[in-house]
Amino acid sequence: MADVRLFIAWERRTRWWALVFAGLTVVASALVAIALIETGRPVATTWGLTLVPAFGVYVWRTRKIRRRHAILREPFPAEWEAVLQREVIFFRVLDPIEQQQFRCQLQVFLGEKQITGIRVKLDTTTRVLAGASAIIPIFGFPDWEWNEINEVLVYPNRFDSDFRFGDAKGQDILGMVGTGNLSRLMILSKPDLINGFRNASDKRNVGVHEFAHLVDKSDGIIDGVPGVGLDRQAVGPWLDLVRRKMVEIEEGKSDINRYALTNQAEFFAVTAEYFFERPGIMQRKHPQLYEVLERVFNQDLRARGSALRRELKQGRPKFGRNSPCPCGSGQKFKKCCLQ
């Protein structure tokens, strides 16, 4: 892929800590070497061997850097590009440099995290939309690390609090961030994940919603007070704003989804969906809320406002079987990514 400077701070931190642990290993090895030399072992050989464990520690602790570089050297899959062009308005309104950044971040996420279908076919569209859901909320942070999640489980439909799915009553959960033994898992309903992108004007997107919860969890707890974008002085005013907005929802004076009344954490995730799907409307109707979320997500969506309105007006791109494939291969859609 084209060179996009991402993950620089992360790589520096990783190499720094690798050097620290390698240095500690050298110290420990040196103490052992001194003891061995006192027993009559050859000095040169013994001191030389002290470097071997340290080298091994450095190589092991920097393995993720090499793996990530290998992921980014791979060409971006044409079928992924087709899904982004067809399904993800957020991606389509980015400029070319931003689109390349999005591709890189998506490639790393899907290369490092597991997307697993549970009794459902896991197709390319589902995998890419799960990954896009992760990239949209953190697109303003080029060095973001999704340390809070290892795997996304995709269910065939909605489920209940015991993770059962089917046609029984009470199976109305669209998505969930795991807790306890499931703390590094996320569960998403496949049809709701896809519909969240295909209906891009309803201020709802379950994938973005659940990953917004993980942005909230960046300080260790999902409580509606994210660990980014809000300093200590801003937390009080934010909570006051949340309470005022909840009152407006309760009184029927707001267009924010009533699910936001569940608690402060759900309020944050629900308004994140609104922020990314209809930023212009949020800025007009809820300017103070928009301003805070703009800081939290480090994204100025106003710059893309006209392009977003144009895309929403045009609707989801339609590609006939004989149309040029949206991945840019030059082949007909039926001969390329439709297969």
TITOR-193240 format. One line per 3 residues: number of its first residue (from 1); for each residue y, x, z of C-alpha. Coordinates in steps of 0.1 Angstrom, whole numbers, plus 5000, padded with zeros to 4 digits. Layout:
BEGIN
NUM = Y,X,Z | ...
***
This chain:
BEGIN
1 = 5000,5000,5000 | 5036,5010,4996 | 5051,5030,5024
4 = 5066,5007,5051 | 5075,5025,5083 | 5058,5004,5110
7 = 5042,5011,5143 | 5062,5044,5147 | 5069,5039,5184
10 = 5033,5028,5191 | 5019,5059,5173 | 5043,5082,5193
13 = 5032,5066,5226 | 4996,5069,5217 | 4998,5105,5208
16 = 5019,5113,5239 | 4993,5097,5262 | 4965,5115,5243
19 = 4982,5148,5250 | 4987,5139,5286 | 4950,5131,5291
22 = 4940,5162,5270 | 4962,5183,5293 | 4946,5169,5324
25 = 4912,5176,5309 | 4923,5213,5303 | 4932,5216,5339
28 = 4899,5202,5351 | 4880,5224,5326 | 4900,5255,5337
31 = 4889,5249,5373 | 4853,5247,5363 | 4857,5278,5341
34 = 4871,5298,5370 | 4841,5288,5391 | 4817,5298,5363
37 = 4834,5331,5357 | 4831,5340,5394 | 4793,5335,5390
40 = 4793,5361,5362 | 4796,5340,5330 | 4814,5358,5300
43 = 4851,5354,5304 | 4861,5349,5268 | 4834,5324,5260
46 = 4839,5304,5291 | 4877,5301,5286 | 4872,5292,5250
49 = 4849,5263,5260 | 4876,5248,5282 | 4894,5236,5251
52 = 4864,5217,5237 | 4866,5187,5261 | 4903,5185,5257
55 = 4901,5184,5220 | 4874,5157,5223 | 4897,5136,5245
58 = 4926,5139,5221 | 4905,5129,5191 | 4890,5100,5210
61 = 4923,5087,5223 | 4940,5089,5188 | 4911,5073,5170
64 = 4930,5040,5166 | 4958,5058,5148 | 4934,5071,5122
67 = 4917,5038,5118 | 4950,5020,5113 | 4961,5046,5087
70 = 4928,5039,5069 | 4935,5002,5070 | 4970,5006,5055
73 = 4957,5029,5027 | 4936,5001,5014 | 4951,4980,4986
76 = 4963,4945,4998 | 4937,4920,4986 | 4948,4899,4957
79 = 4932,4868,4972 | 4953,4873,5004 | 4984,4875,4983
82 = 4975,4842,4966 | 4971,4825,4999 | 5005,4838,5012
85 = 5023,4827,4980 | 5006,4793,4980 | 5006,4784,5017
88 = 5031,4804,5037 | 5068,4794,5032 | 5079,4820,5058
91 = 5065,4847,5036 | 5079,4833,5003 | 5115,4833,5016
94 = 5114,4870,5027 | 5129,4897,5005 | 5106,4922,4988
97 = 5109,4948,5015 | 5102,4922,5042 | 5073,4908,5023
100 = 5058,4943,5022 | 5062,4946,5060 | 5045,4912,5064
103 = 5016,4924,5043 | 5012,4956,5063 | 5013,4937,5096
106 = 4988,4911,5083 | 4965,4938,5070 | 4965,4956,5104
109 = 4960,4924,5124 | 4930,4912,5102 | 4916,4948,5102
112 = 4917,4952,5140 | 4910,4916,5152 | 4880,4894,5147
115 = 4883,4860,5131 | 4851,4841,5137 | 4840,4807,5124
118 = 4820,4786,5149 | 4797,4763,5128 | 4823,4763,5101
121 = 4827,4783,5068 | 4853,4809,5073 | 4871,4812,5039
124 = 4899,4835,5028 | 4926,4808,5033 | 4916,4803,5070
127 = 4915,4840,5078 | 4948,4847,5062 | 4965,4817,5078
130 = 4952,4827,5112 | 4966,4862,5106 | 4999,4848,5093
133 = 5002,4827,5125 | 5001,4859,5145 | 5027,4878,5123
136 = 5054,4851,5121 | 5064,4851,5158 | 5065,4889,5161
139 = 5079,4897,5127 | 5111,4909,5144 | 5091,4936,5163
142 = 5077,4962,5138 | 5059,4980,5167 | 5044,4949,5183
145 = 5008,4953,5196 | 4986,4923,5201 | 4969,4937,5232
148 = 4965,4902,5246 | 4939,4891,5220 | 4907,4905,5205
151 = 4893,4875,5186 | 4903,4842,5171 | 4875,4815,5171
154 = 4879,4789,5144 | 4863,4755,5152 | 4854,4729,5125
157 = 4877,4703,5142 | 4895,4694,5174 | 4878,4700,5208
160 = 4879,4692,5244 | 4886,4712,5276 | 4849,4722,5277
163 = 4852,4736,5242 | 4829,4709,5228 | 4837,4695,5193
166 = 4825,4666,5173 | 4834,4629,5172 | 4835,4621,5209
169 = 4865,4608,5227 | 4888,4633,5244 | 4883,4659,5217
172 = 4920,4662,5209 | 4929,4698,5215 | 4942,4716,5183
175 = 4943,4751,5197 | 4940,4770,5230 | 4946,4805,5244
178 = 4916,4814,5265 | 4919,4822,5302 | 4895,4839,5327
181 = 4864,4851,5309 | 4880,4840,5276 | 4913,4857,5283
184 = 4913,4877,5251 | 4902,4848,5229 | 4921,4821,5210
187 = 4905,4789,5196 | 4920,4771,5166 | 4909,4739,5149
190 = 4905,4748,5112 | 4919,4716,5097 | 4949,4717,5120
193 = 4955,4754,5114 | 4957,4747,5076 | 4977,4715,5079
196 = 5002,4733,5101 | 5011,4754,5070 | 5007,4727,5044
199 = 5031,4703,5062 | 5059,4728,5066 | 5086,4703,5075
202 = 5072,4685,5106 | 5082,4712,5131 | 5045,4716,5140
205 = 5022,4746,5134 | 4993,4750,5159 | 4988,4787,5149
208 = 5024,4797,5156 | 5022,4776,5187 | 4993,4794,5202
211 = 5006,4829,5193 | 5039,4819,5208 | 5020,4815,5241
214 = 5008,4851,5237 | 5044,4863,5231 | 5052,4844,5264
217 = 5023,4863,5280 | 5038,4897,5271 | 5049,4900,5307
220 = 5014,4891,5320 | 5017,4854,5325 | 5022,4823,5304
223 = 5050,4805,5321 | 5076,4796,5295 | 5097,4827,5304
226 = 5088,4853,5277 | 5088,4890,5285 | 5110,4898,5255
229 = 5145,4888,5247 | 5155,4876,5281 | 5168,4900,5308
232 = 5169,4890,5344 | 5204,4875,5342 | 5193,4853,5313
235 = 5162,4838,5330 | 5182,4814,5352 | 5203,4799,5323
238 = 5171,4797,5302 | 5153,4776,5328 | 5184,4754,5332
241 = 5185,4749,5295 | 5148,4740,5295 | 5153,4714,5322
244 = 5182,4698,5304 | 5163,4696,5271 | 5133,4681,5289
247 = 5156,4654,5303 | 5168,4646,5268 | 5133,4644,5255
250 = 5123,4621,5284 | 5153,4598,5277 | 5144,4596,5240
253 = 5176,4615,5230 | 5159,4645,5213 | 5138,4652,5182
256 = 5117,4678,5200 | 5080,4669,5203 | 5072,4652,5235
259 = 5044,4675,5242 | 5071,4699,5253 | 5073,4678,5285
262 = 5039,4691,5296 | 5054,4722,5313 | 5078,4751,5307
265 = 5051,4771,5288 | 5044,4742,5264 | 5082,4737,5260
268 = 5085,4773,5248 | 5056,4771,5224 | 5067,4737,5210
271 = 5102,4748,5204 | 5089,4780,5188 | 5072,4758,5162
274 = 5104,4740,5156 | 5124,4773,5154 | 5102,4788,5127
277 = 5097,4756,5106 | 5131,4740,5107 | 5156,4766,5119
280 = 5186,4750,5102 | 5180,4717,5119 | 5175,4733,5153
283 = 5207,4753,5149 | 5226,4722,5141 | 5210,4699,5168
286 = 5202,4724,5195 | 5225,4754,5190 | 5221,4769,5224
289 = 5183,4766,5222 | 5184,4782,5188 | 5205,4811,5200
292 = 5181,4819,5228 | 5150,4817,5206 | 5167,4839,5181
295 = 5171,4866,5207 | 5135,4861,5220 | 5119,4865,5186
298 = 5145,4890,5174 | 5148,4871,5141 | 5179,4857,5124
301 = 5165,4829,5103 | 5199,4818,5092 | 5199,4845,5066
304 = 5170,4828,5049 | 5183,4793,5054 | 5191,4785,5018
307 = 5159,4799,5005 | 5139,4779,5031 | 5157,4747,5022
310 = 5149,4753,4985 | 5113,4760,4992 | 5110,4728,5014
313 = 5126,4708,4987 | 5103,4721,4960 | 5072,4716,4982
316 = 5039,4735,4981 | 5035,4755,4949 | 5009,4740,4925
319 = 4987,4762,4904 | 4967,4748,4876 | 4934,4763,4867
322 = 4950,4779,4836 | 4982,4790,4854 | 4989,4827,4861
325 = 4973,4836,4894 | 4999,4838,4922 | 4984,4871,4934
328 = 5001,4888,4904 | 4969,4901,4887 | 4980,4887,4853
331 = 4948,4867,4850 | 4945,4830,4850 | 4941,4813,4884
334 = 4906,4800,4875 | 4894,4836,4866 | 4909,4852,4897
337 = 4917,4838,4932 | 4905,4803,4926 | 4869,4816,4925
***
